[in-house]
Amino acid sequence: MNISSSLAKSLYRTMLLIRRFEETVRDKFAASEIPGFVHLYIGEEAIAAGVMAALRDDDYIMSTHRGHGHLIAKGADIRRLMAELYGKKTGLNKGYGGSMHAAQMSRGIIGANGIVGSGIGIATGAALALKYKKSKSIVASFFGDGATNIGAFHESLTMASIWNLPILYVCENNQYAATIRFNKTSPVKDAVERVKAYGMKGLKVDGTDPVEVYRAASSLVDEIRRGEGPRFLEAVAFRVRGHFEGDPQHYRKPGEVEEWLEKNDPVEKFRNRLLEEGLITEEEDRALRKEVEDIIIDAVEYARSSPYPEGHEALNNVYYEGRLVPFEDPVDPGPGEGRVITFVEAVREALDHEMGRDPNVIVLGEDVVSAGVWGVTRGLAEKYGADIRVIDTPIAEQGFTLVAIGAAIMGLRVVVEHRFSDFLYLPMDAILNHAAKLRYMTGGQIDAIPVVIRSAMGAGVSAAAQHSSTNASMFANHPGVKVVAPSTPYDAKGLFLSSLRDGNAVLFYEHKKLYRMRGPVPEHDYVIPLGKADVKRKGDDITIVSYSYMVHEALAAAKVLEDKHGVSAEVIDLRTLYPLDREAIRDSVSKTGRILVVDEGWAPASIASEVITTAMEEAIEYIDSVPARLNTLHAPIPFSPPMEQYVLPNRDKIVDMALKVIGKLPWG
């Protein structure tokens, strides 16, 4: 066998522990003791045991929805892992994650992941952070053969190769992706063939032989530690159980599982080999099995006897509430009468300030080195290092957003540029399933996830339907993220600095029509708290609420209302769309008794809808007329200027609607 007796016994013990854990989970799930979904690792024990033996304690792993084996092999607390499956407060994730999302950051286990392939991108981001920090640790990313068809797989491996990241990609080819055989979903016979396209070295091994897995993994890990680049390991085994427990498995051939186990059961095969080679005796085997059984029995008893979390704890861990800066934020001074700069310059100045103050702030995105379309990052690559702190990415929106999240989890603060808000539809999974949820699902083990996602939104420049959306409501609806949309250069700088220091994923929307707008901005550092609206114009007769560019249309309309109609309009700039400043809405509507919301987004489930609902909840006793909203008409944004102007809100439409709300014009 050519490995030490102690290593051989350690591999066997790990495999036994995984097998008995999974068999027990199978039985307890069938008895309805364990809720939810369960995906078992039976048949693949040799892969986790072999790979983990090649890693160090200070290395990291990213697992999958079928992740119990990885966690156990990496040294996770088995009692707390079992308690997590039971949904108990003593679980690894305090009951927030369950089987598919178990994590133990203290053991380098970033977490299991229920979205096929996405964990690959997060692991790649973690590797980027390790390289940036000059750490000697590496990351191992586990995934199934089905994930090699996911876009995040190809995007992540591309970036890992370009950037020479310290990561081992481990494809556990168990020959089934959910219900479909690998040979029906792949154009190549072996998954390892795919990585040739990325100039990446890969090996294929028998995933039922822990020694073969260990040797191959050790060789690849040594090369990674020497800085020779990312590596790929395909370990071929077999998924003994269904895709999930309870899976009827109609897609299986009769007897195929039994036939495979008879010849290839990795636990029994390795046990027999140890006995034949005299590396273990029957007595030692019985003692080891009893030790493992006692561990599992104890874990079940611990899980059963542990308390459930209280229902109200469901609202914990949604947002990071701590501080990322070691000093108190300067007080918001107001724009004053000082120097005048553009919106773009204000955002750049904020980013430059924070990059100069904290070397852990980096920028990712397409063409950020040369500053691309909008120019926000101009000059930063020369100042802080191209492809070091200002990093050009491939056109891979889902992939580089996942990378940013992984890097943020590992302690970097990452600014991600997406050129147009329409492009945010591509990384929706990264933002909403991962940036928004990982802190929650891990029960707070993943603490801050400081990612600021910049994007240009809005219409009015004939950019047509795929470059003009205002889609902020899609993100403002989702717990775990914050959404910011400034309307002035002054607000842009203060809100951007606040977003960078927030510790949560923040969507930072910049309207295209604001980029060249000029306004007074102090040179020094200041922050505007997220969730704090601003009264841009005081008034008594009607409250007009808006955000971003439409604030300026609302201000122009307010002037017309006053000059031509004697109507005093108060204009509220939300600035932050989530969290919403309910107090500012209440105070204004309580004074004016009327509300009109101007929102460049579409009306269904919009920011306008939420603001009106807030006004009704907070100030209904003061409301004297029907609340109204003015949104972009419900069509994609057209290209031709006359049609584009027809669908958008503007000052004339705002004046008309405001007069209807206060009763000076009839409805209809």
C-alpha positions as CSV (number, residue, x, y, z in Angstrom):
1,M,0.0,0.0,0.0
2,N,3.1,2.2,0.5
3,I,1.5,4.4,3.1
4,S,2.0,4.4,6.9
5,S,-0.1,2.1,9.0
6,S,-1.3,5.2,11.0
7,L,-2.5,6.9,7.8
8,A,-4.2,3.8,6.6
9,K,-6.1,3.4,9.9
10,S,-6.9,7.1,9.9
11,L,-8.4,6.9,6.4
12,Y,-10.4,3.8,7.4
13,R,-11.7,5.4,10.6
14,T,-12.8,8.5,8.6
15,M,-14.6,6.4,6.1
16,L,-16.3,4.3,8.8
17,L,-17.4,7.5,10.6
18,I,-18.9,8.9,7.5
19,R,-20.7,5.7,6.6
20,R,-22.2,5.2,10.1
21,F,-23.2,8.8,10.3
22,E,-25.0,8.7,6.9
23,E,-26.7,5.3,7.7
24,T,-28.0,6.8,10.9
25,V,-29.2,9.9,9.3
26,R,-31.0,7.7,6.7
27,D,-32.8,5.8,9.5
28,K,-33.6,8.9,11.6
29,F,-34.9,10.7,8.5
30,A,-37.1,7.8,7.6
31,A,-38.4,7.8,11.2
32,S,-39.3,11.5,10.7
33,E,-36.9,12.6,13.4
34,I,-34.9,14.7,10.9
35,P,-36.9,17.4,8.9
36,G,-36.3,18.9,5.5
37,F,-34.2,17.4,2.7
38,V,-31.3,15.0,3.2
39,H,-28.7,14.1,0.5
40,L,-26.4,11.2,1.6
41,Y,-22.8,10.6,0.8
42,I,-22.8,6.8,1.0
43,G,-20.5,5.3,-1.6
44,E,-18.2,8.3,-1.8
45,E,-16.5,8.1,1.6
46,A,-13.0,7.4,0.1
47,I,-13.0,10.8,-1.7
48,A,-13.5,13.0,1.4
49,A,-11.2,10.8,3.4
50,G,-8.4,10.9,0.8
51,V,-8.6,14.6,-0.1
52,M,-8.9,15.8,3.5
53,A,-5.8,13.7,4.5
54,A,-3.9,15.7,1.9
55,L,-4.9,19.0,3.4
56,R,-3.7,20.9,6.4
57,D,-5.8,22.1,9.3
58,D,-5.4,25.7,8.1
59,D,-6.8,24.9,4.6
60,Y,-10.4,25.7,3.7
61,I,-13.1,23.7,2.0
62,M,-16.3,24.5,0.2
63,S,-18.9,21.7,0.2
64,T,-22.1,20.8,-1.6
65,H,-25.7,19.8,-0.7
66,R,-24.2,16.3,-0.3
67,G,-21.7,17.5,2.2
68,H,-21.8,15.5,5.5
69,G,-18.8,13.5,4.4
70,H,-16.7,16.5,3.7
71,L,-17.5,18.1,7.0
72,I,-16.8,15.0,9.0
73,A,-13.5,14.3,7.2
74,K,-12.4,18.0,7.8
75,G,-13.0,17.5,11.5
76,A,-16.4,19.1,12.1
77,D,-18.0,18.6,15.5
78,I,-20.1,15.5,14.8
79,R,-22.5,16.2,17.7
80,R,-23.2,19.7,16.5
81,L,-23.5,18.5,12.9
82,M,-26.1,16.0,13.9
83,A,-27.9,18.6,15.9
84,E,-28.0,20.9,12.9
85,L,-29.7,18.2,10.9
86,Y,-32.3,17.9,13.7
87,G,-32.8,21.7,13.5
88,K,-31.6,22.3,17.0
89,K,-30.1,25.4,18.6
90,T,-26.9,23.6,19.4
91,G,-26.3,22.7,15.7
92,L,-23.3,24.0,13.8
93,N,-25.5,26.7,12.3
94,K,-27.8,27.0,15.3
95,G,-30.6,25.5,13.2
96,Y,-30.5,28.1,10.5
97,G,-29.0,26.0,7.8
98,G,-29.8,22.3,8.1
99,S,-28.2,19.5,6.0
100,M,-27.6,21.4,2.8
101,H,-25.9,24.4,4.4
102,A,-23.9,23.1,7.4
103,A,-20.6,25.0,8.0
104,Q,-17.9,25.3,10.7
105,M,-15.7,28.3,9.9
106,S,-13.5,27.6,12.9
107,R,-12.5,24.4,11.1
108,G,-12.0,26.0,7.7
109,I,-15.4,24.7,6.5
110,I,-16.9,27.7,4.6
111,G,-20.0,25.7,4.2
112,A,-22.1,23.3,2.2
113,N,-24.2,24.9,-0.5
114,G,-27.6,24.0,-1.9
115,I,-27.2,25.7,-5.3
116,V,-25.4,23.4,-7.7
117,G,-22.1,24.9,-8.9
118,S,-22.3,28.2,-7.1
119,G,-20.0,27.1,-4.3
120,I,-17.2,26.8,-6.9
121,G,-17.3,30.5,-7.4
122,I,-17.3,31.3,-3.7
123,A,-14.3,28.9,-3.2
124,T,-12.5,30.6,-6.0
125,G,-13.1,34.0,-4.3
126,A,-11.7,32.5,-1.1
127,A,-8.6,31.4,-2.9
128,L,-8.2,34.9,-4.4
129,A,-8.3,36.4,-0.9
130,L,-5.7,33.8,0.3
131,K,-3.4,34.7,-2.5
132,Y,-3.9,38.4,-1.9
133,K,-3.0,38.0,1.7
134,K,0.0,35.9,0.8
135,S,-1.4,33.0,2.9
136,K,0.1,29.5,2.7
137,S,-3.3,28.0,2.9
138,I,-5.3,26.7,0.0
139,V,-9.0,26.0,-0.8
140,A,-10.5,22.7,-1.9
141,S,-13.8,23.0,-3.7
142,F,-16.0,19.9,-3.9
143,F,-18.8,19.5,-6.4
144,G,-20.6,16.8,-8.4
145,D,-20.3,15.9,-12.1
146,G,-23.5,17.8,-12.8
147,A,-21.9,21.1,-11.7
148,T,-19.4,20.9,-14.7
149,N,-22.4,21.9,-16.9
150,I,-23.1,25.0,-14.8
151,G,-21.8,28.4,-16.0
152,A,-20.3,29.2,-12.7
153,F,-18.0,26.2,-13.1
154,H,-16.5,27.5,-16.4
155,E,-16.4,31.1,-15.3
156,S,-14.6,30.2,-12.0
157,L,-12.1,27.9,-13.5
158,T,-11.3,30.5,-16.1
159,M,-10.5,33.1,-13.5
160,A,-8.6,30.7,-11.3
161,S,-6.3,29.9,-14.2
162,I,-5.9,33.5,-15.3
163,W,-5.0,34.5,-11.7
164,N,-3.1,31.4,-10.8
165,L,-5.1,30.8,-7.6
166,P,-4.4,28.3,-4.8
167,I,-7.4,26.1,-5.2
168,L,-8.0,22.4,-5.8
169,Y,-11.2,21.6,-7.7
170,V,-12.6,18.2,-6.7
171,C,-15.2,16.8,-9.0
172,E,-16.9,13.8,-7.3
173,N,-18.2,12.0,-10.3
174,N,-20.8,9.8,-8.8
175,Q,-22.2,9.2,-12.2
176,Y,-25.6,10.9,-11.6
177,A,-26.6,14.5,-11.7
178,A,-29.9,14.4,-9.9
179,T,-31.7,11.8,-12.1
180,I,-29.5,11.8,-15.2
181,R,-26.4,9.7,-15.9
182,F,-23.2,11.7,-16.5
183,N,-22.8,10.1,-20.0
184,K,-26.1,11.7,-21.1
185,T,-25.2,15.2,-20.0
186,S,-21.5,15.5,-20.9
187,P,-20.0,15.7,-24.4
188,V,-16.8,14.2,-23.0
189,K,-16.2,10.8,-21.4
190,D,-14.4,12.2,-18.4
191,A,-15.0,15.5,-16.5
192,V,-11.2,16.0,-16.3
193,E,-11.1,16.5,-20.1
194,R,-13.0,19.8,-19.7
195,V,-10.2,21.6,-17.7
196,K,-7.8,21.3,-20.7
197,A,-9.7,24.4,-22.0
198,Y,-8.4,26.4,-19.1
199,G,-4.8,25.2,-19.3
200,M,-5.3,23.4,-16.0
201,K,-3.7,20.2,-14.9
202,G,-6.1,17.5,-13.8
203,L,-6.0,13.9,-12.7
204,K,-8.7,11.2,-12.7
205,V,-8.7,8.6,-9.9
206,D,-10.7,5.7,-8.6
207,G,-12.9,7.4,-6.0
208,T,-13.5,4.2,-4.1
209,D,-9.8,3.9,-3.2
210,P,-8.8,6.3,-0.5
211,V,-5.1,5.7,-1.0
212,E,-5.3,6.5,-4.7
213,V,-7.3,9.6,-3.9
214,Y,-4.9,10.7,-1.2
215,R,-1.8,10.3,-3.4
216,A,-3.3,12.2,-6.3
217,A,-4.6,14.9,-4.1
218,S,-1.3,15.2,-2.2
219,S,0.6,15.6,-5.5
220,L,-1.8,18.3,-6.7
221,V,-1.9,20.1,-3.4
222,D,1.9,20.2,-3.4
223,E,1.9,21.8,-6.8
224,I,-0.7,24.3,-5.7
225,R,1.4,25.2,-2.7
226,R,4.4,25.7,-4.9
227,G,2.5,28.4,-6.8
228,E,2.1,26.3,-9.9
229,G,-1.6,27.1,-10.3
230,P,-5.0,25.7,-9.6
231,R,-5.5,21.9,-10.1
232,F,-8.4,19.6,-10.8
233,L,-9.2,16.1,-9.4
234,E,-11.9,13.9,-10.8
235,A,-12.7,11.1,-8.4
236,V,-15.1,8.5,-9.9
237,A,-17.4,6.7,-7.5
238,F,-21.1,5.9,-7.4
239,R,-24.2,7.5,-5.8
240,V,-25.6,4.6,-3.8
241,R,-28.7,6.4,-2.5
242,G,-31.1,8.5,-4.5
243,H,-30.6,12.2,-5.3
244,F,-32.4,12.8,-2.0
245,E,-33.8,10.6,0.6
246,G,-37.3,9.6,-0.5
247,D,-36.3,9.8,-4.2
248,P,-38.2,7.0,-5.9
249,Q,-35.3,6.4,-8.3
250,H,-37.4,5.4,-11.3
251,Y,-34.4,6.2,-13.5
252,R,-32.3,3.4,-12.0
253,K,-31.8,0.0,-13.7
254,P,-33.0,-2.8,-11.4
255,G,-30.2,-4.1,-9.2
256,E,-27.5,-1.6,-10.3
257,V,-26.9,-0.4,-6.8
258,E,-26.6,-3.9,-5.3
259,E,-24.3,-4.9,-8.1
260,W,-22.0,-2.0,-7.6
261,L,-21.8,-2.4,-3.8
262,E,-21.0,-6.0,-4.1
263,K,-17.8,-5.2,-6.1
264,N,-17.0,-1.6,-5.2
265,D,-18.3,-0.7,-1.7
266,P,-15.3,1.6,-0.7
267,V,-15.6,0.9,3.1
268,E,-15.7,-2.9,2.8
269,K,-13.1,-3.0,0.0
270,F,-10.7,-0.9,2.1
271,R,-11.3,-2.9,5.2
272,N,-10.5,-6.2,3.4
273,R,-7.4,-4.7,2.0
274,L,-6.2,-3.6,5.4
275,L,-6.8,-7.0,6.8
276,E,-5.1,-8.8,3.9
277,E,-2.0,-6.6,4.2
278,G,-1.9,-6.9,8.0
279,L,-2.4,-3.2,8.6
280,I,-5.3,-3.9,11.0
281,T,-6.5,-7.0,12.8
282,E,-10.1,-8.3,13.2
283,E,-9.9,-7.2,16.9
284,E,-8.8,-3.7,16.0
285,D,-11.5,-3.5,13.4
286,R,-14.2,-4.5,15.9
287,A,-12.8,-1.9,18.4
288,L,-12.7,0.8,15.8
289,R,-16.3,0.1,14.7
290,K,-17.5,0.2,18.3
291,E,-15.7,3.5,18.8
292,V,-17.4,4.9,15.8
293,E,-20.8,3.5,16.8
294,D,-20.4,5.1,20.2
295,I,-19.6,8.5,18.6
296,I,-22.7,8.3,16.5
297,I,-25.0,7.2,19.3
298,D,-23.7,10.0,21.4
299,A,-24.3,12.5,18.6
300,V,-27.9,11.3,18.2
301,E,-28.6,11.6,21.9
302,Y,-27.0,15.1,21.9
303,A,-29.2,16.2,19.0
304,R,-32.4,14.7,20.5
305,S,-31.8,16.3,23.9
306,S,-30.8,19.7,22.6
307,P,-33.4,22.5,22.5
308,Y,-35.0,24.0,19.4
309,P,-34.4,27.7,18.8
310,E,-37.2,30.0,19.8
311,G,-39.4,31.1,16.9
312,H,-38.4,34.7,17.3
313,E,-34.8,33.8,16.6
314,A,-35.8,33.4,13.0
315,L,-35.2,37.2,12.6
316,N,-31.6,37.1,13.9
317,N,-28.5,37.0,11.7
318,V,-30.1,38.6,8.6
319,Y,-27.8,41.6,8.6
320,Y,-24.4,42.3,9.9
321,E,-24.7,45.0,12.6
322,G,-21.0,45.5,13.6
323,R,-18.4,47.9,12.4
324,L,-15.7,47.4,9.7
325,V,-13.7,50.6,10.5
326,P,-11.7,51.2,13.7
327,F,-12.8,54.8,14.2
328,E,-16.0,56.8,14.5
329,D,-17.5,57.9,11.2
330,P,-17.3,61.7,10.6
331,V,-20.6,63.5,11.0
332,D,-22.5,64.2,7.8
333,P,-21.6,67.9,7.3
334,G,-24.1,68.8,4.5
335,P,-23.0,69.8,1.0
336,G,-22.2,73.4,1.9
337,E,-20.9,75.9,-0.7
338,G,-17.5,74.3,-1.4
339,R,-15.9,72.9,-4.4
340,V,-18.0,71.4,-7.2
341,I,-17.3,68.0,-8.8
342,T,-19.3,65.5,-10.8
343,F,-21.2,62.5,-9.6
344,V,-18.5,60.2,-11.1
345,E,-15.8,62.1,-9.4
346,A,-17.6,61.9,-6.1
347,V,-17.9,58.1,-6.3
348,R,-14.3,57.8,-7.4
349,E,-13.1,60.0,-4.6
350,A,-14.9,57.9,-2.0
351,L,-13.5,54.7,-3.4
352,D,-10.0,56.2,-3.6
353,H,-10.2,57.3,0.0
354,E,-11.2,53.9,1.3
355,M,-8.6,52.1,-0.8
356,G,-5.9,54.4,0.5
357,R,-7.1,53.8,4.1
358,D,-7.5,50.0,4.0
359,P,-5.4,47.7,1.8
360,N,-8.1,45.0,2.0
361,V,-10.4,47.0,-0.3
362,I,-10.2,45.7,-3.9
363,V,-12.2,46.2,-7.1
364,L,-13.4,43.6,-9.5
365,G,-15.2,44.0,-12.8
366,E,-15.0,44.1,-16.6
367,D,-12.5,46.8,-17.8
368,V,-12.1,48.4,-14.4
369,V,-8.3,48.9,-15.0
370,S,-8.9,51.3,-17.8
371,A,-12.1,52.6,-16.1
372,G,-14.4,51.3,-18.8
373,V,-17.6,53.0,-19.8
374,W,-18.3,55.3,-16.8
375,G,-14.9,56.2,-15.6
376,V,-15.4,55.6,-11.8
377,T,-12.2,53.6,-11.4
378,R,-10.0,55.9,-13.6
379,G,-6.5,56.2,-12.2
380,L,-7.0,53.7,-9.4
381,A,-5.2,50.8,-11.1
382,E,-2.1,53.0,-11.6
383,K,-2.3,54.0,-7.9
384,Y,-3.1,50.7,-6.3
385,G,-2.0,48.1,-8.8
386,A,-3.6,46.6,-11.8
387,D,-4.7,43.0,-11.3
388,I,-3.6,43.3,-7.7
389,R,-6.2,45.6,-6.2
390,V,-8.0,46.7,-9.3
391,I,-8.7,43.5,-11.2
392,D,-10.1,43.1,-14.7
393,T,-12.4,40.0,-15.0
394,P,-13.6,38.1,-17.9
395,I,-17.2,38.7,-19.1
396,A,-18.5,36.4,-16.4
397,E,-21.1,38.3,-14.3
398,Q,-22.2,35.3,-12.2
399,G,-18.7,34.0,-11.7
400,F,-16.9,37.2,-10.7
401,T,-19.8,38.2,-8.3
402,L,-19.5,34.8,-6.6
403,V,-15.7,35.4,-6.5
404,A,-16.3,38.7,-4.8
405,I,-18.5,37.1,-2.2
406,G,-15.9,34.4,-1.5
407,A,-13.2,37.0,-1.1
408,A,-15.4,39.1,1.2
409,I,-16.1,36.1,3.4
410,M,-12.3,35.7,3.8
411,G,-11.8,39.3,5.0
412,L,-11.5,41.5,1.9
413,R,-13.9,44.4,1.2
414,V,-14.9,44.1,-2.5
415,V,-16.3,46.6,-4.9
416,V,-17.9,44.9,-7.9
417,E,-18.8,46.8,-11.0
418,H,-21.6,45.7,-13.3
419,R,-21.8,48.1,-16.2
420,F,-25.6,48.2,-16.5
421,S,-28.4,47.2,-14.1
422,D,-29.8,44.9,-16.7
423,F,-26.7,42.8,-16.3
424,L,-27.6,42.2,-12.7
425,Y,-30.1,39.6,-13.9
426,L,-27.1,37.4,-14.6
427,P,-25.7,37.2,-11.1
428,M,-29.1,37.1,-9.3
429,D,-28.1,33.7,-7.8
430,A,-24.8,35.1,-6.5
431,I,-26.5,38.1,-4.9
432,L,-29.7,36.7,-3.6
433,N,-28.8,33.1,-2.8
434,H,-25.4,33.7,-1.4
435,A,-24.5,37.3,-0.5
436,A,-27.9,37.7,1.0
437,K,-28.2,34.4,2.7
438,L,-24.8,33.0,3.8
439,R,-24.6,34.9,7.0
440,Y,-28.1,33.8,7.9
441,M,-27.8,30.1,6.9
442,T,-24.5,29.7,8.8
443,G,-26.1,31.1,12.0
444,G,-23.7,34.1,11.9
445,Q,-20.5,32.0,11.5
446,I,-19.9,34.0,8.3
447,D,-20.0,37.4,9.9
448,A,-19.7,40.4,7.5
449,I,-20.0,40.0,3.8
450,P,-18.8,43.4,2.7
451,V,-19.5,43.5,-1.0
452,V,-20.6,46.7,-2.8
453,I,-22.2,46.0,-6.2
454,R,-22.1,49.1,-8.4
455,S,-24.3,49.4,-11.4
456,A,-25.6,52.0,-13.8
457,M,-29.4,52.1,-14.0
458,G,-32.1,54.1,-15.7
459,A,-33.4,55.2,-19.0
460,G,-33.5,58.5,-21.0
461,V,-30.4,58.0,-23.1
462,S,-31.8,55.7,-25.9
463,A,-29.9,52.7,-24.6
464,A,-32.9,50.4,-25.4
465,A,-34.5,47.6,-23.4
466,Q,-31.4,45.7,-22.3
467,H,-29.4,48.6,-21.0
468,S,-32.0,50.9,-19.4
469,S,-33.8,49.1,-16.6
470,T,-34.5,50.4,-13.1
471,N,-34.8,47.1,-11.2
472,A,-34.0,48.1,-7.7
473,S,-37.2,46.8,-6.3
474,M,-36.2,43.2,-7.1
475,F,-33.3,43.5,-4.6
476,A,-35.0,45.8,-2.1
477,N,-37.6,43.0,-1.6
478,H,-35.0,40.5,-0.5
479,P,-33.7,40.1,3.1
480,G,-30.0,40.2,3.5
481,V,-29.1,43.0,1.0
482,K,-29.3,46.7,1.2
483,V,-30.1,49.0,-1.8
484,V,-28.8,52.5,-2.3
485,A,-29.6,55.0,-5.1
486,P,-28.2,58.6,-4.6
487,S,-29.4,61.6,-6.5
488,T,-26.5,64.1,-6.1
489,P,-22.7,64.0,-6.1
490,Y,-22.7,64.9,-2.4
491,D,-25.0,62.0,-1.5
492,A,-23.0,59.7,-3.8
493,K,-19.8,60.2,-1.9
494,G,-21.3,59.9,1.6
495,L,-23.5,56.9,0.7
496,F,-20.7,55.1,-1.1
497,L,-18.4,55.4,1.9
498,S,-21.2,54.2,4.2
499,S,-21.9,51.3,1.9
500,L,-18.2,50.3,1.8
501,R,-18.1,50.2,5.6
502,D,-21.5,48.5,6.1
503,G,-20.5,44.9,6.2
504,N,-23.5,43.7,4.2
505,A,-24.0,43.2,0.5
506,V,-25.1,46.6,-0.9
507,L,-26.5,47.3,-4.3
508,F,-25.3,50.8,-5.3
509,Y,-27.3,52.2,-8.2
510,E,-25.9,55.1,-10.2
511,H,-28.3,56.6,-12.8
512,K,-26.7,57.2,-16.1
513,K,-28.1,60.7,-16.4
514,L,-26.4,61.7,-13.1
515,Y,-22.9,60.7,-14.0
516,R,-21.9,64.2,-15.4
517,M,-24.1,66.1,-12.9
518,R,-22.1,68.6,-10.8
519,G,-22.6,69.6,-7.2
520,P,-20.8,70.7,-4.1
521,V,-18.8,67.9,-2.3
522,P,-16.5,68.3,0.7
523,E,-13.0,67.0,0.1
524,H,-12.8,65.3,3.5
525,D,-14.1,61.9,4.6
526,Y,-17.8,61.8,5.6
527,V,-20.6,59.2,5.6
528,I,-24.4,59.4,5.1
529,P,-26.0,56.7,7.1
530,L,-27.9,54.1,5.1
531,G,-31.6,54.2,5.7
532,K,-31.7,57.9,6.1
533,A,-33.8,59.9,3.6
534,D,-33.3,63.6,2.9
535,V,-35.8,66.4,2.5
536,K,-34.6,68.0,-0.7
537,R,-37.4,70.7,-0.6
538,K,-39.8,71.6,2.2
539,G,-43.5,72.0,1.6
540,D,-46.9,71.8,3.2
541,D,-49.5,70.7,0.6
542,I,-48.2,67.4,-0.8
543,T,-45.3,65.0,-0.2
544,I,-43.5,63.9,-3.4
545,V,-41.2,60.9,-2.7
546,S,-38.6,59.7,-5.2
547,Y,-35.0,58.6,-5.6
548,S,-32.0,58.8,-8.0
549,Y,-32.5,60.9,-11.1
550,M,-36.3,61.2,-10.7
551,V,-35.6,63.4,-7.6
552,H,-34.6,66.1,-10.0
553,E,-37.7,65.8,-12.1
554,A,-39.7,66.0,-8.9
555,L,-37.9,69.1,-7.8
556,A,-38.5,70.7,-11.2
557,A,-42.2,69.8,-10.9
558,A,-42.4,71.2,-7.4
559,K,-41.2,74.5,-8.7
560,V,-43.9,74.5,-11.4
561,L,-46.5,73.6,-8.8
562,E,-45.5,76.5,-6.6
563,D,-45.0,79.1,-9.3
564,K,-48.0,78.3,-11.5
565,H,-50.5,76.6,-9.1
566,G,-49.7,77.9,-5.7
567,V,-49.0,74.4,-4.4
568,S,-46.3,73.8,-1.8
569,A,-44.7,70.4,-2.5
570,E,-42.3,68.7,-0.1
571,V,-39.8,66.5,-2.0
572,I,-38.3,63.5,-0.1
573,D,-35.2,61.8,-1.6
574,L,-35.2,58.2,-0.2
575,R,-31.5,57.8,-1.0
576,T,-31.7,54.3,0.5
577,L,-34.4,52.0,-0.9
578,Y,-33.7,49.3,1.8
579,P,-33.7,50.0,4.7
580,L,-36.5,52.5,4.0
581,D,-36.7,55.6,6.2
582,R,-40.2,55.1,7.5
583,E,-39.9,57.9,9.9
584,A,-39.2,60.5,7.2
585,I,-42.2,59.3,5.2
586,R,-44.4,59.4,8.3
587,D,-43.3,62.9,9.3
588,S,-43.8,64.4,5.9
589,V,-47.2,62.8,5.2
590,S,-48.4,63.6,8.7
591,K,-47.7,67.3,7.8
592,T,-49.0,67.4,4.2
593,G,-51.8,64.8,4.3
594,R,-51.0,63.8,0.7
595,I,-48.4,61.6,-1.0
596,L,-47.3,61.0,-4.6
597,V,-44.4,58.6,-5.3
598,V,-42.3,59.0,-8.4
599,D,-40.5,55.8,-9.3
600,E,-38.6,55.1,-12.6
601,G,-39.1,51.4,-11.9
602,W,-42.2,49.5,-13.2
603,A,-45.3,49.7,-11.0
604,P,-46.0,46.1,-10.0
605,A,-44.3,45.2,-6.6
606,S,-42.4,48.5,-6.9
607,I,-40.6,50.9,-4.6
608,A,-43.6,53.2,-5.1
609,S,-45.9,50.4,-3.8
610,E,-43.8,50.0,-0.7
611,V,-43.6,53.7,0.1
612,I,-47.3,54.1,-0.2
613,T,-47.9,51.1,2.0
614,T,-45.5,52.6,4.5
615,A,-47.4,55.9,4.4
616,M,-50.6,54.1,5.1
617,E,-49.2,52.1,7.9
618,E,-47.4,55.0,9.6
619,A,-49.7,58.0,8.9
620,I,-53.1,56.8,7.7
621,E,-55.0,59.1,10.2
622,Y,-53.4,62.1,8.5
623,I,-54.0,61.1,4.9
624,D,-56.6,63.3,3.3
625,S,-56.6,62.0,-0.3
626,V,-55.9,58.9,-2.3
627,P,-52.1,58.1,-2.4
628,A,-50.7,58.0,-6.0
629,R,-47.7,56.6,-7.8
630,L,-46.2,57.5,-11.1
631,N,-44.1,54.8,-12.6
632,T,-42.5,53.9,-15.9
633,L,-45.3,52.4,-18.1
634,H,-45.3,48.6,-18.1
635,A,-43.2,47.9,-21.2
636,P,-39.5,47.3,-21.8
637,I,-37.7,50.6,-22.4
638,P,-37.9,51.4,-26.1
639,F,-35.0,52.8,-28.2
640,S,-36.6,55.6,-30.1
641,P,-36.6,58.9,-28.1
642,P,-40.3,59.8,-28.6
643,M,-41.4,56.3,-27.3
644,E,-38.8,56.3,-24.5
645,Q,-40.0,59.7,-23.2
646,Y,-43.6,58.5,-23.5
647,V,-43.2,55.6,-21.0
648,L,-41.0,57.5,-18.5
649,P,-42.2,59.8,-15.6
650,N,-41.2,63.4,-16.1
651,R,-41.9,66.8,-14.5
652,D,-45.1,67.5,-16.5
653,K,-46.6,64.1,-15.6
654,I,-45.6,64.7,-11.9
655,V,-47.3,68.2,-12.0
656,D,-50.4,66.7,-13.5
657,M,-50.6,63.8,-11.0
658,A,-49.9,66.1,-8.0
659,L,-52.8,68.3,-9.0
660,K,-55.1,65.3,-9.2
661,V,-54.0,64.2,-5.7
662,I,-54.7,67.6,-4.2
663,G,-58.0,67.9,-6.0
664,K,-57.2,70.7,-8.6
665,L,-57.6,68.3,-11.5
666,P,-60.1,65.5,-12.0
667,W,-58.9,61.9,-12.1
668,G,-59.1,60.1,-15.4
